[in-house]
Amino acid sequence: MPETWAHRADLAESAIQDRHATRLWGLPRTNLAAVAWPPGWRETTFLHWHFWWQAHYIDCLIDAAERRSTKRRRKRIHHTLRGVVLRSNGRPTSNRYYDDKAWLALAWNRALGLEGFQRTKRLTALEFDILAGIDPTTGVLPWRSNETFYNVPSNGPAAILFARTGRLDKAREVTDWIFDNLMADNGLVQDGLRMRMNGPEVVDKIYTYNQGTVLGASLEIALALRHDVGLADDEPIDSFDHSERADASVFYITHIRALVRAIARHMATPRGVITRPEHETRDGDGGLFHGILARYLADVALRMPEDSPESVATKKLAARLVMASAESLWEHRLEVDGLPVFPSDWTEDARLPHNYGLGPSSISEAVGLVRIDERDLSVQLSGWMLLEAAARVAAAT
C-alpha cells in the first residue's frame, strides 16, 4: 500500500513536470512552472507566474525529494529557487505580500534539509524582511505592506516559519493573536481583522488553508515547547513536573484536537473527503487551498505527540481525512498520455481543459465563455500535495 501511494505521487510529479515545468525565458539552470496547461503566451513568457504558487511547487518538489532523494530532483529545486529569484528581479523581498514571502521562506528553509543546500544571504534577508513587517501595535503581520488588514494567510505561514527558525516567542504571539481574535463559534478559523475608523472588523470568511496553517503553527510550537522541557513524543505531560512551557504545550495541543474535529465536522464528507465552503474558489489561488490543509493534516497525523488517548484519536482522524481525500482524488482523476489530471473538487470528476490540443487558447476562452478549473497549476499542485501527504501517511502505517 505505501508503494501504491508513492507511485501515484510520482505520477503527479511527472504530470506537472511534463505539462508545466520549463526554463525561465530560456535561461540555463532555471526552472519555473507555467501557471496553466495548455499555456497561453502570458504563461509561457511568465508575464503571469504567481509568486506563491511557485513556492508551493518548490514544496512539492521537496516532498518528492524527501521520499526519494535523487540528483535530478535536487537540481530541479536549485533551478526553481534560482528561477524565482531571477523572476523577482533578484529581490524576492520586493514583493508587497507577506503571505507570498512567508510561503517562499518556508519552502526555502525546507530545502536546507536536503543534500547540497546551504543557507544564503537572500534567504536570511527574506526572513528578516518578514520579521520587520510585523506591525508594532498589533504584533502581527498585515496582508501586505502599507495595509491595515491583518489576516491568517500572512500570519499562519509566518508563525510556522518563526517556530521552525528558532523564533518561538514570536510564533506564539502571532498564533495566540489568531486564537484570541479569529475563532468562529463552530471551532474553525476566520480569515482576518480589518481596521476601520470605528474599530476592528472581523472578516468572517472561513477558508480551508487557514485551518491548515493554524494546525501547522500550533504543532510546531507544541513540539518546540516539549523539546525545551525534555519530553519524549509519546510521554504524557502529566508525567513531567509542570513548568510554564510544558503547560503551554498542552494549550496548543488542545487547540489542534479541537480544530481537527471541527474540520472533520464542517469541512469533510461523512466519508472523510475534504470539501470546501461555497465562497472558496475552485480555480486560481483557491485551487491551492485544500491541498495546503491536507499537507498540515498529514503533519498532525505523523508528528503530533501521542501524549494522551485524545491525541492518538486526533492523529487517526487527521490521517483518515488525508487518506479518504486522496482515494477520492484518485477515483475522480482523468488521464492524458498516461498521466493524471486532477479535479478541482475532490468529490467530482476532473474535466479536461477545454483548449487541450487547440493551441494556446480557444475561441470560447478568448471571449471568456468557458473556464475550466483544472487548467490551473494551483489545482494540479493541490492534487500532487495531497498525494505526497498520503504517501507520507501510508508509509508510517
Salt bridges, closest charged atoms under 4 A:
ASP10 OD1 - ARG67 NH2 2.86
ASP10 OD1 - ARG73 NH2 2.87
GLU13 OE1 - ARG73 NH2 2.58
GLU13 OE2 - ARG76 NH1 3.88
GLU43 OE2 - HIS48 ND1 3.75
GLU43 OE1 - ARG375 NH2 3.77
ASP59 OD1 - ARG110 NH1 2.64
ASP63 OD1 - ARG110 NH2 2.89
ASP63 OD2 - ARG295 NH2 2.92
GLU66 OE1 - ARG110 NH2 2.88
GLU115 OE1 - ARG74 NH2 3.86
GLU127 OE2 - ARG119 NH2 3.08
GLU127 OE1 - ARG167 NH1 3.65
ASP129 OD2 - LYS101 NZ 2.60
GLU147 OE1 - ARG144 NE 2.93
ASP169 OD1 - ARG245 NH2 3.43
GLU173 OE1 - LYS170 NZ 3.11
GLU201 OE2 - ARG196 NH2 3.56
GLU220 OE2 - ARG164 NE 3.06
GLU220 OE2 - ARG303 NH1 2.81
ASP228 OD2 - ARG245 NH1 2.38
ASP238 OD1 - HIS242 NE2 3.91
ASP247 OD1 - HIS242 ND1 2.51
GLU280 OE2 - ARG276 NE 3.68
ASP283 OD2 - ARG371 NE 3.90
ASP299 OD2 - ARG164 NH2 3.87
ASP299 OD2 - ARG303 NH1 3.68
ASP299 OD1 - ARG392 NH2 2.51
ASP307 OD2 - ARG226 NH1 3.61
ASP307 OD1 - ARG257 NH2 3.87
GLU331 OE2 - ARG271 NH2 3.05
GLU335 OE2 - ARG333 NH2 3.03
ASP349 OD1 - HIS332 ND1 2.74
GLU365 OE2 - ARG375 NH1 2.06
GLU374 OE1 - ARG351 NE 3.82
ASP376 OD1 - ARG371 NH2 2.84
GLU388 OE1 - ARG67 NE 2.63
